[in-house]
Amino acid sequence: MDDKPNPQAGAENRPHLRPPGPPMSAARRALWIALLGAAVAGLVFWIGSRPKGGPPGARFAMEGPVPVVVATAAKGDIDVVLRALGTVTPIAMVTVRSQISGTIVRLDFTEGQEVARGAPLAEIDARPYEAQLAQAQGQLARDQALLGDAKANLKRYRVLARQDSIARQQLEDQEFLVRQYDGTVAADRALVETAKLNIAYCHIVSPIAGRVGLRQVDAGNYVTPGDANGIAVVTQMRPISVLFSLPQNDLPEVLRRLRTGATLEATAYDGAGTEKLANGSLSAINNQIDTATGTIELRADFANRNETLYPNQFVNIHLRVKTVTGATLVPAAAILHGQPGAYVYLVRPDQTVIARPVTLGPSEDGRVAITAGLAPGDRVVVDGADNLRNGAKIVLRSANGGAAVSGAPEQRRPARHPAP
């Protein structure tokens, strides 16, 4: 029996193998890859666009009208106000120092006291200066007597000279002696006045009306005119001023108003800019611009009757330059900013919105003047604009549950709309 395998045996039981076809072309491979990429991108876009727990406005934008608050543009007046940070600065502030050297025997003021001009503040021991006055007066009396004697002798010498009884030189010497005593007496009188002035300086008084600060020395101390701290500081509180700076670009408008004789009103607010402190007016403009900052310094005066402004206090200054009349006004909340610049969402009669570019004018108290892009009576969105797009359908909702007013958010009963 032949045990060699037969290559033909069982051939009918083996699977039929197809010969390999030609390889896929590069163009078909690139087409399949492009189709696969497009399918993946479509799937990602569909998943990302589904409203999964996003802001309610997104669901409204996809599924229904967007609830918004609307305001009507109104015609009115608005002030052009320049704002700046200022420092309260006293119009007058004096460090009271002694003009003579001596020992303080008494202080006549209380710290924080309001004093009038000329009110006594301190007293220095005057006894040394009273002794100097007595000495000067005695020297003056002696020299006056010598001058009188010299004048009497000069009178006699002139008679004798006319009689040719004395030499001419003797007469001239006597005339020079009289002049010498005249000078001595004049110097003695000056010493007397100086001694009297020193005694007056022993009584230190306030040079201005104002409030006395904390005392710098106590009674019993020896003071001199060179003491840096002095005795006390007196600050004028009423009126008072505020120094502030404005950009140089604002200066021409301010100067134009001042040249017409207008008084520019200045209002001081607290550091947060919320509480009004005092009303005043612009009083002075510096004569040069600061080249380092490009600003110019100004001063505004305030009556400060209630002393709401305190020296070295930081305040916010609102300087009213002029008033624009007949402007188109909208709430500041209606103004949006994007790539085209400032714009608003304008409400159309069919309750859809469109982005409308606008040109902004001055703003004040939450209102903005629109110089181009809107007209009085136009309605704009003031709340809910984050969820809008051009052509979006809107439904009005109430801001506070009240009625709508011109130039303010319209407040209507909220319309019913399908739930998302």
C-alpha positions as CSV (number, residue, x, y, z in Angstrom):
1,M,0.0,0.0,0.0
2,D,1.3,3.4,-1.0
3,D,1.5,5.8,2.0
4,K,2.5,8.9,0.1
5,P,-0.1,11.7,0.3
6,N,-2.1,12.5,-2.8
7,P,-2.1,16.2,-3.5
8,Q,-5.4,15.9,-5.2
9,A,-7.1,14.1,-2.4
10,G,-9.7,16.2,-0.5
11,A,-9.4,19.1,-2.8
12,E,-13.2,19.2,-3.1
13,N,-13.5,19.7,0.7
14,R,-11.0,22.8,0.9
15,P,-12.5,26.4,0.8
16,H,-12.2,28.2,-2.5
17,L,-9.7,31.1,-2.3
18,R,-10.3,34.3,-4.5
19,P,-7.3,35.7,-6.1
20,P,-6.4,39.2,-4.7
21,G,-7.9,42.1,-6.6
22,P,-6.1,45.2,-7.7
23,P,-5.0,47.6,-4.9
24,M,-7.3,50.7,-3.9
25,S,-6.3,53.8,-5.8
26,A,-4.9,56.9,-3.9
27,A,-7.8,59.0,-5.0
28,R,-10.5,56.6,-3.7
29,R,-8.6,56.4,-0.3
30,A,-8.5,60.2,0.0
31,L,-12.2,60.4,-0.8
32,W,-13.1,57.9,1.9
33,I,-10.9,59.8,4.5
34,A,-12.7,63.1,3.6
35,L,-16.1,61.5,4.0
36,L,-15.2,60.1,7.3
37,G,-13.8,63.4,8.6
38,A,-17.0,65.2,7.5
39,A,-19.1,62.7,9.4
40,V,-17.1,63.1,12.6
41,A,-17.3,66.9,12.4
42,G,-21.1,66.8,11.9
43,L,-21.5,64.5,14.9
44,V,-19.4,66.9,17.1
45,F,-21.4,69.9,16.0
46,W,-24.7,68.2,16.7
47,I,-23.5,67.1,20.2
48,G,-22.2,70.6,21.0
49,S,-25.4,72.4,19.8
50,R,-27.7,70.4,22.0
51,P,-28.9,72.4,25.1
52,K,-27.5,70.3,27.9
53,G,-28.0,72.3,31.1
54,G,-26.8,75.6,29.5
55,P,-28.2,79.1,30.3
56,P,-32.0,79.4,29.9
57,G,-31.5,82.0,27.2
58,A,-29.7,79.4,25.0
59,R,-32.8,77.1,25.1
60,F,-35.0,80.1,24.3
61,A,-32.8,81.0,21.4
62,M,-33.1,77.5,20.1
63,E,-36.7,76.7,21.1
64,G,-38.6,79.9,21.6
65,P,-38.7,83.7,22.1
66,V,-36.1,85.2,24.4
67,P,-37.5,87.1,27.4
68,V,-36.0,90.6,27.6
69,V,-36.5,94.0,29.2
70,V,-37.0,96.9,26.8
71,A,-36.6,100.7,27.1
72,T,-37.8,103.5,24.8
73,A,-35.3,106.1,23.6
74,A,-36.4,109.5,24.8
75,K,-35.5,113.1,24.0
76,G,-34.1,115.1,26.8
77,D,-31.2,117.1,28.2
78,I,-28.0,115.7,29.6
79,D,-25.0,117.3,31.3
80,V,-21.5,117.0,30.0
81,V,-19.5,116.1,33.1
82,L,-15.8,115.6,33.5
83,R,-14.8,113.3,36.3
84,A,-11.5,113.3,38.3
85,L,-9.9,112.2,41.5
86,G,-9.1,115.2,43.8
87,T,-7.5,116.0,47.1
88,V,-9.0,118.4,49.6
89,T,-6.6,121.3,50.1
90,P,-7.0,124.2,52.6
91,I,-6.9,127.6,51.1
92,A,-4.8,128.7,54.0
93,M,-2.8,126.6,56.5
94,V,-0.2,128.1,58.8
95,T,2.3,126.5,61.1
96,V,2.4,128.9,64.1
97,R,6.0,129.5,65.3
98,S,7.5,131.8,67.8
99,Q,9.3,134.8,66.4
100,I,11.5,135.2,69.4
101,S,13.3,132.8,71.8
102,G,11.9,132.2,75.2
103,T,10.0,130.0,77.6
104,I,6.4,129.2,77.0
105,V,4.5,130.2,80.2
106,R,0.9,129.5,78.9
107,L,-1.0,127.8,76.1
108,D,-4.3,129.5,75.3
109,F,-5.9,127.0,73.0
110,T,-7.5,123.6,73.1
111,E,-6.6,121.1,70.4
112,G,-9.2,121.0,67.6
113,Q,-10.6,124.4,68.7
114,E,-12.0,126.9,66.2
115,V,-10.2,130.2,66.5
116,A,-10.6,133.6,65.0
117,R,-7.9,135.6,63.4
118,G,-5.9,137.3,66.1
119,A,-7.0,134.9,68.9
120,P,-4.3,134.2,71.5
121,L,-2.6,130.8,71.2
122,A,0.4,131.0,73.6
123,E,2.4,133.4,75.7
124,I,6.2,133.5,76.2
125,D,8.0,134.9,79.2
126,A,8.3,138.6,78.4
127,R,10.5,139.7,81.4
128,P,13.8,139.5,79.5
129,Y,12.4,141.7,76.7
130,E,10.8,144.1,79.1
131,A,14.3,144.6,80.6
132,Q,15.7,145.2,77.2
133,L,13.0,147.8,76.6
134,A,13.9,149.7,79.8
135,Q,17.6,149.6,78.8
136,A,16.8,150.9,75.3
137,Q,14.6,153.7,76.7
138,G,17.4,154.8,79.2
139,Q,20.0,154.9,76.4
140,L,17.6,156.9,74.3
141,A,17.1,159.4,77.1
142,R,20.8,159.8,77.7
143,D,21.6,160.4,74.0
144,Q,18.7,162.8,73.6
145,A,20.2,164.9,76.4
146,L,23.6,164.8,74.7
147,L,22.0,165.8,71.5
148,G,20.2,168.8,73.2
149,D,23.5,170.0,74.7
150,A,25.3,169.7,71.3
151,K,22.5,171.7,69.6
152,A,22.8,174.5,72.3
153,N,26.5,174.7,71.9
154,L,26.1,174.8,68.1
155,K,23.8,177.8,68.4
156,R,26.3,179.7,70.5
157,Y,29.2,178.8,68.2
158,R,27.3,180.3,65.3
159,V,26.9,183.6,67.1
160,L,30.6,183.7,68.0
161,A,31.5,182.7,64.4
162,R,29.5,185.7,63.0
163,Q,31.5,187.9,65.5
164,D,34.7,186.2,64.3
165,S,35.4,185.1,67.9
166,I,36.1,181.4,67.2
167,A,37.7,179.5,64.4
168,R,35.6,178.3,61.5
169,Q,36.8,174.7,62.1
170,Q,35.4,174.7,65.7
171,L,32.0,175.6,64.3
172,E,32.1,172.8,61.8
173,D,33.2,170.2,64.4
174,Q,30.2,171.2,66.5
175,E,27.9,170.7,63.5
176,F,29.3,167.2,62.9
177,L,28.8,166.4,66.6
178,V,25.1,167.3,66.4
179,R,24.6,165.1,63.3
180,Q,26.3,162.3,65.2
181,Y,24.0,162.6,68.1
182,D,21.0,162.7,65.7
183,G,22.0,159.3,64.4
184,T,22.6,157.9,67.8
185,V,19.1,159.1,69.0
186,A,17.5,157.5,65.8
187,A,19.3,154.2,66.5
188,D,18.1,154.4,70.2
189,R,14.5,154.9,69.1
190,A,14.8,151.8,66.8
191,L,16.1,149.8,69.7
192,V,13.1,150.9,71.8
193,E,10.7,149.9,69.0
194,T,12.5,146.5,68.6
195,A,12.1,145.9,72.3
196,K,8.4,146.8,72.2
197,L,8.0,144.4,69.2
198,N,9.7,141.6,71.0
199,I,7.3,142.1,73.9
200,A,4.4,141.9,71.5
201,Y,5.8,138.7,70.0
202,C,5.6,137.2,73.4
203,H,1.9,137.0,72.9
204,I,1.4,134.5,70.0
205,V,-1.8,134.9,68.2
206,S,-3.5,133.0,65.3
207,P,-2.6,134.6,61.9
208,I,-5.8,133.2,60.3
209,A,-9.3,132.0,61.2
210,G,-9.5,128.2,61.3
211,R,-9.1,125.1,63.4
212,V,-6.1,124.5,65.6
213,G,-4.5,121.1,65.3
214,L,-2.6,119.1,67.9
215,R,-0.1,121.0,70.0
216,Q,3.5,120.5,69.2
217,V,5.0,121.7,72.5
218,D,3.8,122.1,76.1
219,A,4.1,125.0,78.5
220,G,7.5,125.3,80.1
221,N,9.4,124.4,76.9
222,Y,12.0,126.8,75.5
223,V,11.2,127.7,71.9
224,T,13.1,129.5,69.2
225,P,12.2,130.8,65.7
226,G,14.1,127.9,64.1
227,D,11.8,125.2,65.6
228,A,10.6,123.1,62.7
229,N,7.3,121.9,64.2
230,G,6.3,125.2,65.7
231,I,3.7,125.4,68.4
232,A,0.6,124.3,66.4
233,V,-0.9,124.3,62.9
234,V,-4.0,126.3,62.1
235,T,-6.0,125.2,59.1
236,Q,-8.8,127.2,57.4
237,M,-11.8,124.9,57.1
238,R,-14.4,127.3,55.6
239,P,-14.1,127.8,52.7
240,I,-11.9,125.0,51.4
241,S,-10.7,123.9,48.0
242,V,-10.1,120.7,46.1
243,L,-7.1,120.2,43.7
244,F,-7.7,117.8,40.8
245,S,-6.3,117.1,37.3
246,L,-7.9,116.7,33.9
247,P,-6.5,115.3,30.7
248,Q,-5.1,118.1,28.4
249,N,-7.7,117.1,25.8
250,D,-10.5,118.4,28.1
251,L,-8.8,121.8,28.6
252,P,-10.1,123.5,25.4
253,E,-13.8,123.0,26.3
254,V,-13.2,124.2,29.8
255,L,-11.5,127.3,28.6
256,R,-14.2,128.1,26.0
257,R,-16.8,128.0,28.8
258,L,-14.8,130.2,31.1
259,R,-14.1,132.8,28.4
260,T,-17.9,133.2,28.0
261,G,-18.1,134.1,31.7
262,A,-19.8,130.9,32.7
263,T,-19.4,129.5,36.2
264,L,-18.5,125.8,36.0
265,E,-20.2,123.8,38.8
266,A,-18.1,121.3,40.7
267,T,-19.6,118.6,42.9
268,A,-17.5,116.5,45.4
269,Y,-18.4,112.9,46.1
270,D,-16.9,110.5,48.5
271,G,-14.1,108.1,47.6
272,A,-16.6,105.5,46.4
273,G,-18.3,108.0,44.2
274,T,-21.8,107.4,45.7
275,E,-22.3,110.0,48.4
276,K,-22.5,113.7,47.5
277,L,-20.5,115.8,49.9
278,A,-20.6,119.4,48.7
279,N,-21.3,121.7,45.8
280,G,-18.7,124.3,44.6
281,S,-17.3,125.9,41.5
282,L,-14.1,126.0,39.5
283,S,-11.9,128.8,40.7
284,A,-8.5,128.4,39.0
285,I,-6.5,126.6,36.3
286,N,-2.8,126.0,36.5
287,N,-0.7,127.9,34.0
288,Q,1.1,124.8,32.5
289,I,0.5,121.2,31.6
290,D,2.4,118.4,33.4
291,T,4.5,116.9,30.6
292,A,4.9,113.6,32.6
293,T,1.2,112.9,32.8
294,G,-0.3,115.1,30.0
295,T,-2.7,116.5,32.6
296,I,-3.4,120.0,34.0
297,E,-4.2,120.9,37.6
298,L,-7.4,122.8,38.5
299,R,-8.8,124.1,41.8
300,A,-12.4,124.2,42.9
301,D,-13.7,126.1,45.9
302,F,-16.4,124.9,48.3
303,A,-18.1,126.8,51.1
304,N,-17.9,123.7,53.3
305,R,-20.3,125.1,55.9
306,N,-20.9,121.6,57.4
307,E,-17.2,120.7,57.1
308,T,-18.0,117.6,55.1
309,L,-14.7,118.1,53.3
310,Y,-11.5,117.6,55.4
311,P,-7.9,118.5,54.5
312,N,-6.0,115.8,52.5
313,Q,-9.2,113.9,52.0
314,F,-9.5,112.0,48.6
315,V,-12.8,112.9,46.8
316,N,-14.3,112.4,43.4
317,I,-15.0,115.6,41.5
318,H,-17.7,116.0,38.9
319,L,-17.1,119.1,36.8
320,R,-20.2,120.1,34.8
321,V,-19.0,121.8,31.6
322,K,-22.2,122.3,29.7
323,T,-25.7,120.8,29.1
324,V,-26.7,119.2,25.8
325,T,-30.3,119.8,25.0
326,G,-32.7,117.7,22.9
327,A,-30.5,114.6,22.9
328,T,-31.6,111.1,22.2
329,L,-31.2,109.3,25.6
330,V,-31.2,105.6,26.4
331,P,-30.2,103.7,29.6
332,A,-26.5,102.8,29.8
333,A,-27.5,99.1,30.1
334,A,-28.6,99.1,26.5
335,I,-25.1,99.8,25.2
336,L,-23.1,96.8,24.0
337,H,-19.6,96.7,22.6
338,G,-18.2,94.3,20.0
339,Q,-16.2,94.2,16.9
340,P,-18.2,96.9,15.1
341,G,-18.0,99.1,18.1
342,A,-20.9,100.3,20.2
343,Y,-24.3,98.9,19.3
344,V,-27.7,98.2,20.7
345,Y,-30.4,95.6,20.0
346,L,-33.2,97.5,18.3
347,V,-36.7,96.0,18.7
348,R,-38.6,95.8,15.4
349,P,-42.4,95.9,15.1
350,D,-42.6,92.1,14.6
351,Q,-41.0,91.5,18.0
352,T,-37.7,90.6,16.6
353,V,-34.3,92.4,17.2
354,I,-31.5,93.6,15.1
355,A,-28.1,94.9,16.1
356,R,-27.9,98.6,15.4
357,P,-24.5,100.4,15.6
358,V,-24.7,103.7,17.4
359,T,-22.5,106.7,18.1
360,L,-22.2,107.6,21.8
361,G,-22.3,111.1,23.3
362,P,-22.0,112.2,26.9
363,S,-23.3,110.0,29.7
364,E,-24.6,110.9,33.2
365,D,-26.7,109.2,35.9
366,G,-27.1,105.9,34.0
367,R,-28.2,107.6,30.8
368,V,-26.2,107.8,27.5
369,A,-26.8,110.3,24.7
370,I,-26.9,108.7,21.2
371,T,-25.7,111.1,18.5
372,A,-26.3,108.7,15.6
373,G,-28.1,105.4,15.1
374,L,-31.3,105.9,17.1
375,A,-34.2,108.3,17.2
376,P,-36.6,109.1,20.1
377,G,-39.3,106.4,20.3
378,D,-37.0,103.6,19.2
379,R,-37.1,100.6,21.6
380,V,-33.9,98.9,22.7
381,V,-33.1,95.9,24.8
382,V,-31.7,96.7,28.2
383,D,-31.7,93.2,29.8
384,G,-31.3,89.8,28.2
385,A,-29.2,90.9,25.3
386,D,-26.6,88.2,26.0
387,N,-28.9,85.6,24.6
388,L,-29.9,87.5,21.4
389,R,-28.8,87.3,17.8
390,N,-30.0,89.2,14.7
391,G,-33.6,88.2,13.9
392,A,-34.2,86.6,17.3
393,K,-37.8,86.5,18.5
394,I,-38.3,88.2,21.8
395,V,-41.0,88.3,24.5
396,L,-41.2,91.3,26.9
397,R,-40.7,90.6,30.6
398,S,-41.1,92.8,33.6
399,A,-38.2,94.3,35.4
400,N,-40.0,95.3,38.6
401,G,-43.6,94.6,37.9
402,G,-44.5,98.2,37.2
403,A,-45.6,100.1,34.1
404,A,-43.2,101.1,31.4
405,V,-42.0,104.7,31.3
406,S,-40.3,106.7,28.5
407,G,-36.5,106.5,28.6
408,A,-36.7,103.7,31.2
409,P,-37.1,99.9,31.0
410,E,-40.6,99.0,29.9
411,Q,-42.2,96.8,32.5
412,R,-45.0,94.6,31.2
413,R,-46.7,91.4,32.3
414,P,-44.5,88.5,31.2
415,A,-45.9,86.8,28.1
416,R,-46.5,83.0,28.3
417,H,-44.2,80.9,26.1
418,P,-43.7,77.2,25.7
419,A,-41.4,75.7,28.3
420,P,-38.1,74.4,26.9
